[in-house]
Amino acid sequence: MSKPTTNVALPKPRQSFQVLDSLQPGESLLFQLSAYDSLCTAITFRQRRDGTRFTRKMDCGGVRVWRVS
């Protein structure tokens, strides 16, 4: 058996959620509904990493995310 290649470049994520880091409490953003699963993961990561709180709601065919604190 051949060894697996370890230096394969990983594809870039379809969408970057770094913009969540710049949200101030009370601000919101609208994301595409197709990114819902990865958006939830990004929100959970930031809540655990920074202690920031977010809430989300389906809105205008997408997902609106508010930073609460």
C-alpha positions in Angstrom: 0.0 0.0 0.0 1.2 3.5 -0.7 1.5 6.1 2.0 -1.1 8.9 2.0 0.1 12.3 0.8 0.5 14.6 3.8 1.3 17.9 2.0 -2.0 18.2 0.1 -3.4 21.8 0.2 -6.8 22.0 1.8 -9.5 23.9 -0.1 -10.5 27.3 1.2 -13.8 27.4 3.1 -16.8 28.4 1.0 -17.5 31.4 3.3 -15.4 33.1 5.9 -17.1 34.1 9.1 -14.3 36.4 10.4 -16.8 39.2 10.0 -18.5 37.9 13.2 -15.5 39.0 15.1 -16.1 42.6 14.1 -19.7 42.8 15.2 -20.5 45.0 18.2 -23.4 44.2 20.6 -26.7 45.1 18.9 -25.4 44.8 15.3 -26.6 42.2 12.9 -25.7 40.6 9.6 -27.6 38.5 7.1 -26.1 35.3 5.8 -27.2 32.9 3.0 -29.4 30.0 4.2 -27.1 27.6 2.4 -24.3 28.4 4.9 -26.5 27.6 8.0 -24.6 24.6 9.3 -21.1 26.1 9.0 -22.5 29.4 10.4 -23.8 27.6 13.5 -20.4 26.0 14.0 -18.6 29.4 13.6 -21.0 31.0 16.2 -20.4 28.2 18.7 -16.7 28.4 18.2 -16.7 32.2 19.0 -19.0 31.8 22.0 -16.6 29.2 23.5 -13.4 31.1 22.5 -14.4 34.7 23.5 -17.5 34.3 25.6 -19.5 36.5 23.1 -23.2 35.7 22.7 -25.1 35.6 19.4 -28.7 34.9 18.5 -30.0 33.9 15.0 -33.3 34.0 13.2 -34.5 33.0 9.8 -35.1 36.3 7.9 -35.6 37.3 4.2 -34.6 33.9 2.8 -31.4 33.8 4.9 -30.2 33.7 8.5 -29.8 37.0 10.4 -27.3 36.9 13.2 -27.2 39.4 16.1 -24.4 39.9 18.6 -26.0 40.1 22.0 -23.0 40.7 24.2 
